[in-house]
Amino acid sequence: AITQHHFNLLGLDTFRWPRSMAYDWLKDPSVMEYAWKASIAAQQDNEVVWSIGYRGLNDYPAPCPGCSDQEKAERINWVMSNMTNWVRSVQKDAKIITYLWDEGTTFFDEGYLKIPEGVVTVLADNGEGAVGGLKNLKEGDGLYYHVAMYNGNANQLTEMISPQIMYKNVAPFFQKKATSIFILNLSDIRPYVMMTTAAMELVWDPSNRMNVDPVKAQADYLLDWCSRYYDAKAAPQIANLWSAYFSIPYVLRGTGDNHFSTYIKTLGGKFTDAIKSGNISLSLVGEAKDYRVRESFSALVEVYKTALAILPTLQKNTQFYQTHVMTQISIHYFSVNALNALCDSVEQAYAKNTSESVNSISKALSYMDSLFEQERKAETPRFKGLYLHDRLVDFQRARSILRQNQFALLKRPIPPARPSSYYQFYDYQQAFEDNFPYIYASPEWKLNEYIRSSCKNDTLCRSVPGGFYFKKPTSIELSMIKSGNIRYTLDGTDPTITSPLYTSSFPVSKDTTVKARGFFNKIPSDIVSTSFFRPEA
């Protein structure tokens, strides 16, 4: 079956939503309805687990300025009700779910979120292993769980969620028979094969792990996993190594490789600016002190030393150990050391110890180079260059910012940093933007030809089922992405090539239905009808 992410609702890829068009149910519900229905039409002949709800662009909460939680939830309820009806109009017995992700859990716990009948409620963890909303967990619910997450703090290149944490958080679902669906966010999958396997084996057969204490269940699983891939002598050593890794204090708190890259890029960027301005402030030093890894450092060093010591003793699967264990621990070890060296450099520069500050930045750069060397060792011929393509954690950009620090301290021309391009991995879709939300030309669904009718002054209108509601006379704007002429009518008739040409906004003071269509070299688009309602005075 096709499954859909909690922000790719009904399968719509909002990361490629046209920038000139509002993705806001308050302002432009008709265009969102059009795109969602187009997405349904593209998938309706397949087996789909349909995801419904309402989130904003780029996986942020839906916009609703000044709204209370109840008002926000009511908007989501309205959208979910519509989505459910649209899906069931083409698939009567469709499997439909809604994720209680982020603010969804809050609204559900507050009693404001109303799940349509027959829709499966899917609780979610926070991306760091902890599941919310358990007080309302019931039979028939499901679970959405992460083994990795890109959020600037968690993990993208390394394992972070321990078996113990997962077992503890998943147990209530088996106890309440809330097992109708389990969706696992694998992110890039390759770095976290161990926890991906743990999760899938658990839901397939929970009997071995759910009937024992989570601490023992973790120890059993780690030994079982390591025994599958390593020799009898090494397996218990590597199992203990993983246990020590998951016990590092910052890992226990849900901190992963994202965190250290983010801090290097953030602090390093500010440091360059401070050096250029000649004003390294006490507040920047305070940030450096906050960013420094202290309490976990000794534990991390011991884990790294142990991992190195095991490597030459292995009798089989040395490359797998290098790729999975050694690389992951090295990413933590070298990135933490690079961050701490950057913090040293900031404090030394503040104290006017420029030469020491330069030496510390040089150390940070060396640590980053060692990190990249370890990544190269993990790239078997099949995956050559794999880590160079990482634009999420992006240690390459972190290193380029450290290099800027070095050049600034040496009073040399500062080289450009590696560009930040979080969305680069969506660039392949740009060729299809004219067909959005499809990735192929569709004669039926063309969002770039869709005519949007909206109030010129958003504060005078609000969206309601069937159109817009306004209390005072307002003006209507028409727009579309594609270049062409828009013709419209206000008398209920269908617009033709001789209908009024839209050139600027026009006033309305009473109930009005706007019908509009685009003309491209006299070839018409589909008609779009939008109603504007004004209550009687």
Buried (B, 14 or more C-beta within 10 A) or exposed (E): EEBBBBBBBBBBBBBBBBEEBBBBBBBBBBBBBBBBBBBBBBBBEEEBBBBBBBBBBEBEBBBBEEBEBEEBBBBBBBBBBBBBEBBBEEBEEBBBBBBBBBBBBBBBBEEBBBBBEEBBBBBBBBBBBEBBBBEBBEEEBBBBBBBBBBBBBBBBBBBBBBBBBBBBBBBBBBEBEBBBBBBBBBBBEBBBBBBBBBBEBBBEEBEEBBEEEBEEBBBBBBBBBBBEBBBEEBBBBBBBBBBBBBBBBBBBEBBBBBBBBBBBBBBBBBBBBBBEEEEBEEEBBEBBEEBBBEEBBEBBEEBBEBBEEBEEEBEEBBEBBBBBBBBBBBBBBBBBBBBBBBBBBBBBBBEEBBEBBBBBBBBBBBBBEBBBEBBEEBBEEEEEEBBEEBBBBBBBBBBBBBBBBBBBBEEEEBEEBBEEEEEEEEEEBEEBBBBBBBBEEBEEBBBBBBBBBBBBEBEBBEBEEEBBBBEEEBEBBBBBBEEBBBBBBBEEEEBEEEBEEBEEBBEBEEEBBBBBBBBEEEEBBEBBBBBBBBEEE
